[in-house]
Amino acid sequence: MVEDFKMKPWMWILGVVVLLGLVFGGSYNGLVNKDESVKAAWSEVSNVANRRAELIPQLVDVVQGYAEHESSVFKGVTEARAKATSINVDASSLASSPALQKQFMEAQQALSSSLGRLLAVAENYPNLKANESFLKLQDEVAGSTNRITVARKRAIDDSKDYNQAIRGIPGVIVARLGGFQPKEYYEGKPEDMAPPKITFGKKG
Amino acid sequence: MCILLKLFMVPALLVAMLAGASAFEVPPLRGRVSDTDGLLSASKVIALENALRTLEEKTTAQIAILTVPDLQGEDIKSFSMKVVEAWKLGQKGKDNGLLILCSEKGLHCRLEVGYGLEGAIPDGKAGDILRHQIRGKANPKKGTHDFDGAFTDAVSTISQIIYDEYAKDPTGASMRGAGPEALIGAFGLIVAFVVLGFVGAIFGVLVGGIAGGALGAGIAFWGAWSILGIFVMTVVGFLFGCLAAIIMSGVGSGGSFSDSSWSGGSSWGGGDSDGFSGGGGSFGGGGAND
């Protein structure tokens, strides 16, 4: 029985249809996954930026305990923090707007600068510099800033990956049918996020 | 012989040129302790490797030490991140990896902490370990260079933290969840094997193979794999399908299969030489450095 088996035309057509279904279905799934990855990545950027903002009042507190007269520095940090927080309201808009991403980045960079000045205050107050709470907060601010850098880089890498997928075969067809748009992003300079290096004798 | 050599030279040169085109090179992962800057004594390297291997055996956490003479122009944070992204320290899903990196004869050091260890070793704690356990004994700016002692203390402190965490929570369930993907994958393989086997038993081994190939290609597309991945999966699927067909038709006819010996059961060799490789863990940028 088995030896008489021959492939009829309808079997070939069915086979091709099934294969095409798998290919296009798979491609669509892939694009959906990448789309979600990009959104999740920008969400992470927003989250880590918020975590950094939360540390700042504690840091200001500790520094004020030793250097209460550095009012311009405290004012600078507080204002920069408020500005950054006001832009970082909604993660999903961040994902879809390169203009907002640019604003976000610039606000975070300004905050990094003023944080740098705040931390530099400790150079003139040896007791503050040795304070364990201060050191711990300094580590956490540095860690948070790094997390923002890493998260932003990953969001942009994910966007590039997605854009590549909707340009290739069969992605380009599926994208057109499924309404997948390219993801625009604002790259900026990689060093943008890092706070300026603290140099001796530099005052706010 | 000469012609053959020349034939290989051109593509080899091309590859070398392309590889050299990217300036930055991640140091290769050669073991748990890569002391390329010569800070540690040979016996200490062995002792540390043993301690770190034991830690992994008991808790699955992967700690690595890397010392380099220079950072190739990179900032220590970006250097460190590139290393851990390439080495993938820590188990996939648990993300319990940690890198201790020192550069320029220990002038700058960084602790890079994986996502899964950030709870036990937050940035402040990492900074603490750096300032006390490491810089307490090895601080080139202050003229001390006892790196053997410094790394021993650091590894000991970090290990203790991880052991304590592990004792509280052996399954690592509190760490970022390891997905049930492995279980689903295994189940899927069994189902595919049976189905392909039936198809092949009825329609012939070749058809079983083609079906397997199509299934492999389909899976690769669902997972949005690369062209190479799709090709590999198609071939693997084909072979898998043929195999399933052969076995199922053998089982079906109850015949000639019974005396073929499936030797095996012995291990894949490799012994216990520590072929250390990253478990696929990921990092978020937490840690501390100076």
Contacts between the chains, C-beta under 8 A, distances in Angstrom:
chain1	res1	chain2	res2	distance
A	2	B	202	6.5
A	2	B	203	7.0
A	2	B	204	6.5
A	5	B	203	5.7
A	5	B	204	6.8
A	5	B	207	8.0
A	15	B	214	7.4
A	18	B	214	7.3
A	19	B	214	5.8
A	19	B	217	7.3
A	19	B	218	7.5
A	22	B	214	7.3
A	22	B	217	7.0
A	22	B	218	3.5
A	22	B	221	5.8
A	22	B	222	7.3
A	23	B	217	7.6
A	23	B	218	7.5
A	23	B	221	5.1
A	25	B	221	7.5
A	25	B	222	7.0
A	26	B	218	6.4
A	26	B	220	7.4
A	26	B	221	2.7
A	26	B	222	4.0
A	26	B	223	7.3
A	26	B	224	6.7
A	27	B	221	6.1
A	27	B	224	7.0
A	29	B	222	5.5
A	29	B	224	6.9
A	30	B	221	7.4
A	30	B	222	7.6
A	30	B	223	7.3
A	30	B	224	2.5
A	31	B	224	7.6
A	33	B	224	6.5
A	34	B	224	7.2
A	48	B	284	7.8
A	135	B	124	7.7
A	135	B	127	6.3
A	135	B	128	7.9
A	135	B	131	7.0
A	136	B	123	8.0
A	136	B	124	3.5
A	136	B	127	6.7
A	136	B	128	7.4
A	137	B	124	7.5
A	138	B	127	7.5
A	139	B	123	4.5
A	139	B	124	5.0
A	139	B	126	6.7
A	139	B	127	3.4
A	139	B	128	8.0
A	139	B	288	4.6
A	140	B	122	7.1
A	140	B	123	4.5
A	140	B	124	5.6
A	142	B	123	7.0
A	142	B	288	6.9
A	142	B	289	7.7
A	143	B	122	7.8
A	143	B	123	3.3
A	143	B	126	7.7
A	143	B	285	7.0
A	143	B	286	5.1
A	143	B	287	6.4
A	143	B	288	6.6
A	144	B	123	7.6
A	146	B	77	5.3
A	146	B	285	4.2
A	146	B	286	7.5
A	146	B	287	7.7
A	147	B	284	5.6
A	147	B	285	4.1
A	147	B	286	6.5
A	149	B	77	7.6
A	149	B	285	6.7
A	150	B	81	6.2
A	150	B	283	7.8
A	150	B	284	6.2
A	150	B	285	3.6
A	151	B	284	7.4
A	151	B	285	7.3
A	165	B	224	7.0
A	190	B	78	7.7
A	191	B	75	7.9
A	194	B	75	7.0
A	194	B	77	7.9
